[in-house]
């Protein structure tokens, strides 16, 4: 090397040293400028290329980072750090398989590279291979026990595997190592919410917000925890602040919509106005709806129906739509399931077997999923989620199918004009309020069908006959039990001598929740000896608890759904009150579907009087209990074949209406029927 070359190499080394120091101090623009100076002098300078790629990573310009680091690796493929950084970029670009390969390349060069092991876990987590992800995180933590980011991501995999307590322990270790880790506090809040420790969850979300002011996700999840504590005004304010901070935060709007179901005094008009606001928030983010569809215009041919859900698993919504999917007439309907399930279970396998085509779509973008649906030539596309977790409403906004429907999983409507129909019934959505909905309402025998639970115990004799007094019960999710409902239940207990109240839900495993309930009822002159609180159990044990209930009391404003059906199936009739919203009329719809209109009240006083009256004639109550299953099975909602045929008839009518409106020549298409 001659003298000028030595001087040039020394200058480049000095420039690199200054650039790295600026980079380390977070002065990215100055560091970037110096890296470019080096590359102008030597375009094949490995360190400058690789470090410039990390600047791009820090700025969130992931494709540029990938390109820069790939160029660096072409010069020196034996750099473990470059392979790790390439893996980071690929993961952000949603290319987890390639990210995994990059991490493995790094580990082949340096087996104890903690960052490579941690990011390998992230790639496996993105691929839903959570058990393998845990093993990779654990290897990283064996090398670096206080590795906060690995502990945090490990908690996310444990959460996906429903190992909530273990996930909480992992995120607490992350926070012990990095006390100002706002994302970890948010995840901690979510885990505490899953464990029904709602006060602690709110405190954790507040801590996240103290560290990172204006954190929309933390505000949104805080609102959901506040709802469970019945702090409704605070909950709505938290949602509103989240969407004010991020006006295009579509999930925030959806969560607020779902949250309104629990707020007393909110009626049909306000529910639908919230959906209208959600639709406005979509802006241009959903792409253009399809101008036309290539589906063959024949009203008599086999129809392709597509179902979109993240709940093809053991989930309460699946109890509603499962019976229909499993009983479709395959000679006349082809069933395609678009599954957003991230962690599958045995029920997922059952749904897969009943589908003619199964598409796992959780990793597909909205546009890619819409294109997949168009390619499958789906005639009628059904949303099974509404505004609940995992919904793909932005796919429906693109109108990938000629006819689109929402129903079964969430009955409140979507507010999306691209969805043509909403499955409901005459009780749940009265005629007078139907103009408020974006969708046209189509009536079925009931909002959802009922399939008897597998391995359900037999119906026990009326417990009051042996006890000499009536036991009222509510085995619903306790978040539905409003202060107004507790007030009425206390009135009933004060009126019916010797009566007791049995409440059961996993939320009641929390001592703070139990104390709050007993305190509220004590304030209504109901002693603790008249209240029995039970926590979470297996489903079979949960159903067995109805053997101790004479009459179920429906919560409001958010009624029971599947819980109402289960109570009836186990012989305990339900006292319900019709409200002024979809969630406050569901139990009334179920009771109407099986001919128990005399168990439906229209206001508070009638609710109390009805419960008191029904508790006075034990022989009539015992007879109703013994005949309840036969009554359900004889109804259109309980006869699953009959219910499925009603759904299919609705699909046929929708398809014919679409063809007529689109100007199709039905006779030329093969329709020779009158």
C-alpha positions in Angstrom: 0.0 0.0 0.0 1.5 3.4 -1.0 1.3 6.5 1.1 -1.9 8.1 -0.4 -3.7 4.8 0.0 -2.6 4.6 3.7 -3.8 8.2 4.2 -7.2 7.4 2.5 -7.7 4.3 4.6 -6.8 6.2 7.8 -9.3 9.0 6.8 -12.0 6.4 6.2 -11.3 4.7 9.5 -11.5 8.1 11.3 -14.7 9.0 9.5 -16.2 5.6 10.5 -15.2 6.1 14.1 -16.9 9.5 14.2 -20.0 8.1 12.5 -20.3 5.2 14.9 -20.0 7.6 17.9 -22.7 9.8 16.5 -24.8 6.7 15.8 -24.4 5.5 19.3 -25.6 8.9 20.6 -28.7 8.8 18.5 -27.7 11.5 16.0 -28.8 9.4 13.1 -28.8 12.1 10.4 -25.2 13.0 11.0 -24.1 9.4 11.2 -26.0 8.6 8.0 -24.2 11.5 6.2 -20.8 10.2 7.2 -21.7 6.6 6.2 -22.6 8.0 2.8 -19.2 9.8 2.6 -17.4 6.6 3.2 -19.5 4.7 0.6 -18.8 7.5 -1.9 -15.1 6.8 -1.4 -15.5 3.0 -1.2 -18.8 1.6 -2.3 -17.7 -1.8 -1.1 -17.1 -0.7 2.5 -18.8 -3.5 4.6 -19.1 -1.6 7.9 -20.5 1.5 6.3 -23.1 -0.5 4.4 -24.1 -2.6 7.4 -24.3 0.4 9.7 -26.2 2.4 7.2 -28.7 -0.5 7.1 -29.1 -0.3 10.9 -29.9 3.5 10.6 -32.6 2.6 8.1 -33.9 0.0 10.6 -34.1 2.5 13.4 -36.0 4.9 11.1 -38.5 2.2 10.1 -37.4 2.1 6.5 -37.3 -1.6 6.4 -37.0 -2.4 2.7 -34.1 0.0 2.4 -32.5 -1.6 5.5 -32.9 -5.0 3.9 -31.3 -3.9 0.7 -28.3 -2.2 2.4 -27.6 -5.1 4.8 -28.0 -7.7 2.0 -25.4 -5.7 0.0 -23.1 -5.8 3.1 -23.5 -9.5 3.5 -22.6 -10.1 -0.2 -19.2 -8.6 0.8 -18.8 -10.4 4.1 -21.3 -13.3 4.6 -19.6 -14.3 7.9 -20.9 -11.4 10.0 -23.4 -12.7 12.6 -24.5 -9.2 13.4 -25.4 -8.4 9.8 -27.4 -11.6 9.6 -29.3 -10.7 12.8 -30.1 -7.2 11.5 -31.2 -8.6 8.2 -33.5 -10.8 10.2 -35.0 -7.8 12.0 -35.7 -6.1 8.7 -37.3 -9.2 7.1 -39.5 -9.7 10.2 -40.8 -6.1 9.9 -41.5 -6.7 6.2 -43.6 -9.7 7.3 -41.3 -12.3 5.8 -40.8 -14.5 8.8 -39.5 -17.6 7.0 -36.6 -15.6 5.5 -36.1 -13.9 8.9 -35.8 -17.3 10.5 -33.2 -18.3 8.0 -31.2 -15.2 8.7 -31.2 -15.9 12.4 -30.1 -19.4 11.8 -27.2 -18.2 9.6 -26.1 -15.9 12.5 -26.3 -18.8 15.0 -24.3 -21.0 12.7 -21.5 -18.4 12.9 -22.0 -17.6 16.6 -24.2 -20.1 18.5 -24.4 -18.0 21.7 -25.6 -14.8 19.9 -28.4 -13.8 22.3 -29.9 -11.2 19.8 -30.1 -13.9 17.1 -31.8 -16.3 19.5 -34.3 -13.7 20.6 -35.1 -12.6 17.0 -35.3 -16.2 16.0 -38.0 -16.6 18.7 -39.8 -13.6 17.2 -39.8 -15.2 13.7 -41.2 -18.4 15.1 -43.8 -16.4 17.0 -44.8 -14.7 13.8 -45.1 -18.2 12.2 -47.4 -19.2 15.2 -44.8 -21.8 16.2 -45.0 -20.7 19.8 -43.5 -23.7 21.6 -40.4 -23.5 19.4 -40.3 -19.7 20.0 -40.3 -20.3 23.7 -37.3 -22.6 23.4 -35.4 -20.0 21.4 -36.2 -17.2 23.9 -35.1 -19.5 26.8 -31.8 -20.1 25.1 -31.3 -16.3 24.7 -32.2 -15.8 28.4 -29.8 -18.5 29.5 -27.0 -16.3 27.9 -28.5 -13.0 29.0 -31.0 -13.5 32.0 -32.0 -9.8 32.1 -32.8 -9.6 28.3 -36.0 -7.5 28.7 -37.1 -7.6 25.0 -36.7 -11.4 24.9 -38.7 -11.7 28.2 -41.4 -9.4 26.7 -41.8 -11.4 23.5 -41.7 -14.7 25.4 -44.7 -13.4 27.4 -46.5 -12.8 24.1 -46.0 -16.4 23.0 -47.1 -17.7 26.4 -50.2 -15.5 26.1 -51.0 -17.0 22.7 -50.7 -20.4 24.3 -53.1 -19.3 27.0 -50.5 -19.7 29.7 -51.5 -16.4 31.2 -50.0 -16.7 34.6 -46.6 -17.7 33.1 -46.9 -14.8 30.6 -47.4 -12.4 33.5 -44.4 -13.7 35.3 -42.3 -13.3 32.2 -43.4 -9.7 31.5 -42.8 -8.8 35.2 -39.2 -10.1 34.8 -38.9 -7.8 31.7 -40.1 -4.8 33.7 -37.7 -5.6 36.6 -34.9 -5.4 34.0 -36.3 -2.4 32.1 -38.7 -0.4 34.4 -39.7 2.2 31.7 -40.8 -0.4 29.1 -44.2 1.0 28.1 -45.1 -1.8 25.8 -44.5 -4.3 28.6 -46.8 -2.4 30.9 -49.5 -2.5 28.2 -49.1 -6.3 27.7 -49.1 -6.7 31.5 -52.5 -4.8 31.6 -53.9 -7.2 28.9 -52.8 -10.2 30.9 -54.3 -8.9 34.1 -57.5 -8.3 32.3 -57.5 -11.9 31.1 -57.0 -12.9 34.7 -60.0 -10.7 35.7 -57.8 -8.5 37.8 -59.3 -5.4 36.4 -58.2 -2.8 38.9 -54.6 -3.9 38.5 -55.0 -3.9 34.7 -56.1 -0.3 34.8 -53.1 0.6 36.9 -50.8 -1.1 34.5 -52.3 0.7 31.5 -51.9 4.0 33.4 -48.3 3.2 34.0 -47.8 2.6 30.3 -49.4 6.0 29.6 -47.3 7.8 32.2 -44.2 6.5 30.3 -45.5 7.1 26.8 -48.0 9.9 26.7 -50.6 9.5 23.9 -50.4 5.7 23.6 -53.6 4.8 21.7 -53.4 1.0 22.2 -53.0 1.5 26.0 -55.9 3.9 26.1 -58.1 1.5 24.1 -57.3 -1.5 26.3 -57.7 0.7 29.4 -61.2 1.5 28.3 -62.1 -2.2 28.1 -60.8 -2.9 31.6 -62.8 0.1 32.9 -65.9 -1.3 31.3 -65.5 -4.5 33.4 -65.4 -2.3 36.5 -68.6 -0.5 35.3 -66.8 2.8 35.1 -68.6 3.5 31.9 -67.9 7.3 31.5 -64.2 6.8 32.1 -64.2 3.9 29.6 -65.8 5.8 26.8 -63.5 8.8 27.5 -60.5 6.5 27.2 -61.7 5.1 23.9 -62.5 8.7 22.6 -59.0 9.9 23.6 -57.4 6.9 21.7 -59.2 7.7 18.4 -58.7 11.5 18.9 -54.9 10.8 19.0 -55.1 8.5 16.0 -58.2 9.4 13.8 -57.6 6.4 11.6 -57.5 4.0 14.5 -60.2 1.7 13.2 -59.7 -0.9 16.0 -60.2 1.8 18.6 -63.6 2.7 17.0 -64.5 -1.0 16.9 -63.7 -1.5 20.5 -65.7 1.5 21.5 -68.7 0.1 19.5 -68.3 -3.2 21.3 -68.0 -1.4 24.6 -71.3 0.5 24.1 -73.1 -2.9 24.5 -72.4 -2.7 28.2 -73.3 0.9 28.9 -76.8 1.5 30.4 -79.0 3.9 28.6 -77.5 3.6 25.2 -80.1 2.9 22.5 -80.3 1.8 18.9 -79.7 5.3 17.5 -76.4 5.8 19.5 -75.2 2.3 18.7 -75.6 2.9 14.9 -74.2 6.4 15.1 -71.0 4.9 16.6 -70.9 2.5 13.6 -71.3 5.5 11.2 -68.3 7.2 12.9 -66.3 4.0 12.5 -67.1 4.0 8.8 -66.1 7.6 8.4 -62.8 6.8 10.1 -62.1 4.2 7.3 -61.3 7.1 5.0 -59.4 5.8 2.0 -57.7 3.0 3.9 -59.9 0.2 2.6 -59.2 0.4 -1.1 -61.9 0.6 -3.8 -64.8 -1.8 -3.8 -64.9 -4.2 -6.7 -66.8 -2.5 -9.6 -68.2 -5.9 -10.8 -67.9 -9.6 -10.2 -67.4 -12.5 -12.6 -69.7 -14.9 -10.8 -72.0 -16.8 -13.1 -75.5 -15.4 -13.2 -77.6 -18.5 -12.6 -80.1 -18.5 -9.7 -80.4 -22.3 -9.5 -76.7 -23.4 -9.6 -74.7 -24.5 -6.6 -73.7 -21.3 -4.6 -70.3 -20.7 -3.1 -70.7 -19.3 0.4 -67.6 -18.0 2.3 -67.4 -17.6 6.0 -64.9 -15.2 7.5 -63.9 -15.5 11.2 -61.1 -15.6 13.7 -63.3 -17.8 15.9 -63.2 -21.2 14.2 -62.2 -22.7 17.6 -63.7 -23.2 21.1 -65.3 -19.8 21.3 -68.9 -18.7 22.3 -69.5 -17.3 18.8 -68.7 -20.7 17.2 -71.6 -22.2 19.1 -73.9 -20.0 17.0 -72.5 -20.4 13.5 -71.0 -23.9 13.9 -74.4 -25.8 13.6 -75.1 -24.1 10.2 -71.6 -24.7 8.7 -71.8 -28.3 9.7 -75.3 -28.9 8.2 -75.1 -27.1 4.9 -76.6 -29.0 2.0 -73.4 -29.8 0.1 -75.3 -30.6 -3.1 -76.4 -27.0 -3.4 -73.8 -25.0 -1.4 -70.0 -25.1 -1.5 -68.5 -23.8 1.8 -65.3 -21.9 2.0 -63.9 -20.9 5.4 -61.5 -18.0 5.7 -59.9 -18.6 9.1 -58.1 -16.0 11.2 -57.4 -18.4 14.0 -53.9 -18.0 15.3 -53.7 -20.9 17.8 -55.9 -23.8 16.5 -57.6 -26.4 18.7 -59.7 -29.5 18.2 -62.7 -27.5 17.3 -60.7 -25.8 14.5 -60.1 -29.3 13.1 -63.8 -30.0 13.1 -64.5 -26.8 11.1 -61.8 -27.7 8.7 -63.3 -31.1 8.0 -66.7 -29.5 7.3 -65.4 -27.0 4.8 -65.1 -27.7 1.1 -62.1 -25.3 1.1 -60.1 -24.0 4.0 -58.0 -20.9 3.9 -55.8 -19.8 6.8 -55.7 -16.1 6.3 -54.4 -14.4 9.5 -51.2 -13.4 7.7 -52.9 -12.0 4.6 -53.4 -8.3 4.2 -56.9 -7.0 3.7 -56.2 -6.5 0.0 -54.6 -9.9 -0.4 -57.6 -11.6 1.3 -60.1 -9.7 -0.8 -58.2 -10.9 -3.9 -58.2 -14.5 -2.6 -62.0 -14.3 -2.1 -62.5 -12.9 -5.6 -60.3 -15.7 -7.0 -62.5 -18.2 -5.2 -65.6 -16.7 -6.9 -67.5 -16.6 -3.6 -71.1 -15.7 -4.3 -72.2 -14.9 -0.7 -69.6 -13.8 1.9 -70.6 -13.9 5.6 -68.9 -11.9 8.3 -69.1 -13.8 11.6 -67.3 -11.3 13.8 -68.8 -7.9 13.5 -66.7 -5.5 15.6 -65.2 -8.1 17.8 -61.6 -9.2 18.0 -60.1 -10.6 14.8 -62.7 -9.1 12.5 -61.9 -8.5 8.8 -64.4 -5.8 8.1 -61.9 -3.8 6.0 -61.9 -6.8 3.6 -65.7 -6.6 3.3 -65.4 -2.9 2.6 -63.6 -3.8 -0.6 -66.8 -5.8 -1.7 -64.9 -9.0 -2.8 -68.2 -10.9 -3.2 -71.4 -9.9 -4.9 -73.5 -10.5 -1.8 -72.3 -9.8 1.7 -73.9 -10.7 5.0 -73.1 -10.2 8.7 -74.6 -12.4 11.4 -74.3 -15.2 14.0 -71.2 -14.0 15.8 -72.2 -10.4 16.6 -75.7 -9.2 16.0 -75.5 -5.4 16.3 -74.6 -4.6 12.6 -71.4 -3.2 11.2 -72.3 0.2 9.8 -70.6 -0.8 6.6 -72.7 -0.1 3.4 -70.7 -2.7 1.5 -72.5 -5.4 3.6 -75.9 -6.0 2.2 -77.7 -8.0 4.9 -77.8 -8.5 8.7 -79.2 -11.8 10.1 -81.5 -11.1 13.0 -85.1 -11.7 14.1 -88.2 -9.8 14.8 -87.6 -9.3 18.5 -84.0 -8.4 18.5 -84.4 -5.6 15.9 -87.9 -4.2 15.8 -89.2 -2.9 12.4 -89.3 0.7 13.7 -85.5 0.9 14.2 -84.4 -1.0 11.1 -83.9 2.2 9.0 -81.0 3.1 11.4 -79.0 0.2 10.2 -76.6 0.2 7.2 -77.6 -3.4 6.3 -81.0 -4.7 5.4 -82.3 -6.9 8.2 -83.2 -10.5 7.3 -85.2 -12.4 9.9 -84.3 -16.0 10.9 -86.2 -18.1 13.5 -83.9 -16.5 16.1 -80.7 -14.4 16.0 -78.7 -17.7 16.4 -79.5 -21.4 16.7 -78.9 -23.6 19.6 -76.9 -26.8 19.6 -77.1 -28.8 22.9 -73.7 -28.8 24.7 -71.8 -32.1 24.3 -71.7 -34.2 27.5 -74.3 -31.9 29.2 -75.5 -33.3 32.4 -79.2 -34.3 32.7 -81.8 -31.9 34.1 -82.0 -32.1 37.9 -85.2 -31.8 39.8 -86.3 -28.3 40.8 -84.0 -27.6 43.8 -86.6 -25.5 45.6 -88.8 -28.6 46.1 -86.2 -30.0 48.5 -84.9 -26.7 49.8 -88.2 -25.1 50.4 -87.1 -21.8 48.9 -86.1 -20.5 45.5 -82.6 -20.0 44.3 -82.2 -17.3 41.6 -79.0 -17.5 39.6 -76.9 -15.7 37.0 -74.1 -17.7 35.4 -73.3 -15.2 32.7 -70.0 -13.4 32.2 -70.0 -11.1 35.2 -69.0 -8.0 33.2 -72.6 -8.0 31.9 -74.0 -7.6 35.4 -74.7 -3.9 35.7 -75.4 -2.0 38.9 -79.0 -1.7 37.7 -79.3 -5.4 37.4 -78.0 -5.9 40.9 -80.5 -3.4 42.2 -83.4 -5.3 40.7 -82.1 -8.6 41.9 -81.9 -7.2 45.4 -85.5 -6.1 45.2 -86.5 -9.6 44.1 -84.6 -11.2 47.0 -86.2 -8.8 49.5 -89.7 -9.7 48.1 -89.3 -13.5 47.9 -88.9 -15.0 51.4 -85.9 -17.2 52.0 -84.7 -16.8 48.4 -81.0 -16.9 47.5 -78.8 -15.6 44.7 -76.1 -17.8 43.0 -73.6 -16.0 40.8 -70.9 -17.8 38.9 -68.1 -16.7 36.6 -64.3 -16.8 36.4 -64.3 -13.1 37.3 -65.6 -14.1 40.8 -62.3 -15.9 41.5 -60.9 -12.4 42.1 -61.3 -11.5 45.8 -61.7 -7.8 44.9 -64.6 -8.6 42.6 -66.2 -10.8 45.2 -65.9 -8.1 47.9 -67.4 -5.5 45.5 -70.4 -7.7 44.9 -71.1 -8.6 48.5 -70.6 -4.9 49.4 -73.1 -3.7 46.8 -75.7 -6.2 47.9 -75.1 -5.6 51.6 -76.0 -2.0 50.8 -79.3 -3.3 49.5 -80.0 -5.2 52.8 -79.0 -8.5 51.3 -76.8 -10.4 53.7 -73.9 -12.5 52.6 -75.7 -15.7 53.8 -78.1 -15.2 50.9 -75.5 -14.9 48.2 -73.3 -17.7 46.8 -70.4 -16.8 44.6 -68.6 -19.4 42.5 -65.7 -19.0 40.1 -64.6 -20.5 36.8 -64.8 -24.2 36.1 -64.9 -26.6 33.2 -67.9 -26.2 30.9 -69.4 -29.4 32.2 -69.1 -28.3 35.8 -70.5 -24.9 34.8 -73.6 -26.6 33.3 -73.9 -28.8 36.4 -74.2 -25.6 38.5 -77.7 -25.1 37.0 -78.9 -28.0 39.1 -78.8 -25.5 42.0 -80.7 -22.8 40.2 -84.5 -22.6 40.0 -84.8 -19.4 38.0 -82.1 -17.5 36.1 -82.1 -13.7 36.1 -80.9 -12.2 32.9 -78.4 -9.3 33.1 -78.8 -6.0 31.3 -78.2 -3.9 29.3 -76.0 -6.7 27.8 -78.1 -9.9 28.0 -77.0 -13.4 27.9 -76.7 -15.2 24.5 -75.4 -18.7 24.7 -75.7 -18.5 28.5 -79.5 -18.0 28.1 -79.7 -21.0 25.9 -77.6 -23.1 28.3 -79.7 -22.1 31.3 -82.9 -23.1 29.4 -81.3 -26.4 28.3 -80.5 -27.2 31.9 -84.1 -26.5 32.9 -83.8 -23.1 34.5 -86.1 -20.6 32.8 -84.9 -17.0 32.4 -86.5 -13.8 33.4 -85.5 -11.2 30.8 -86.2 -7.5 30.1 -86.5 -6.0 26.7 -84.3 -3.0 26.2 -83.7 -0.4 23.5 -80.6 -2.0 21.8 -79.6 -5.3 20.2 -77.6 -6.6 23.2 -80.5 -5.8 25.5 -83.1 -7.8 23.5 -81.2 -11.1 22.8 -82.6 -13.1 25.7 -86.1 -11.9 24.9 -85.6 -13.2 21.3 -84.5 -16.6 22.6 -87.5 -16.9 25.0 -89.8 -15.8 22.2 -88.3 -18.5 19.9 -89.3 -21.3 22.2 -92.7 -19.8 23.2 -91.9 -18.4 26.6 -93.1 -14.8 26.0 -94.6 -14.8 29.5 -91.0 -14.7 30.9 -90.2 -11.4 29.1 -90.6 -8.1 30.9 -90.7 -4.6 29.3 -89.5 -2.5 32.3 -87.9 -2.7 35.7 -91.1 -3.1 37.7 -92.4 -5.8 35.4 -89.1 -7.6 35.6 -89.3 -7.7 39.4 -93.0 -8.7 39.5 -92.4 -11.4 36.9 -89.6 -13.0 38.9 -91.6 -12.9 42.1 -94.7 -14.3 40.4 -92.9 -17.2 38.7 -91.2 -18.1 42.0 -94.6 -18.6 43.8 -95.8 -21.7 41.9 -93.1 -24.4 42.4 -95.2 -27.2 40.8 -95.6 -25.2 37.6 -91.9 -24.3 37.7 -91.0 -28.0 38.1 -93.2 -29.0 35.2 -91.7 -26.3 32.9 -88.2 -27.5 34.0 -88.9 -31.1 33.1 -90.3 -30.3 29.6 -87.8 -27.6 28.7 -85.5 -29.7 26.5 -88.4 -31.0 24.5 -89.7 -27.5 24.0 -86.3 -26.3 22.7 -85.9 -29.2 20.4 -89.4 -28.6 18.9 -88.6 -25.0 18.1 -87.1 -23.8 14.8 -84.1 -22.4 16.6 -83.5 -25.7 18.4 -84.1 -27.9 15.3 -80.8 -27.4 13.7 -81.7 -28.9 10.3 -84.7 -26.6 10.1 -82.7 -23.6 11.1 -80.0 -24.4 8.5 -82.6 -24.7 5.8 -84.0 -21.3 6.7 -80.5 -19.8 6.4 -80.0 -21.5 3.0 -83.4 -20.2 1.8 -82.3 -16.7 2.8 -79.1 -17.1 0.8 -81.1 -18.2 -2.3 -83.4 -15.2 -2.0 -80.4 -12.9 -1.6 -78.7 -14.3 -4.7 -81.9 -14.0 -6.8 -82.3 -10.4 -5.6 -78.7 -9.6 -6.5 -79.2 -11.1 -10.0 -82.4 -9.2 -10.5 -80.8 -5.9 -9.4 -77.8 -6.5 -11.6 -80.0 -6.9 -14.7 -79.1 -10.5 -15.3 -81.2 -12.4 -17.8 -82.5 -15.1 -15.5 -84.2 -17.1 -18.1 -81.1 -17.2 -20.3 -79.2 -18.1 -17.2 -81.2 -21.3 -16.8 -84.1 -20.3 -14.5 -87.2 -21.8 -15.9 -89.1 -22.0 -12.6 -92.1 -19.7 -11.9 
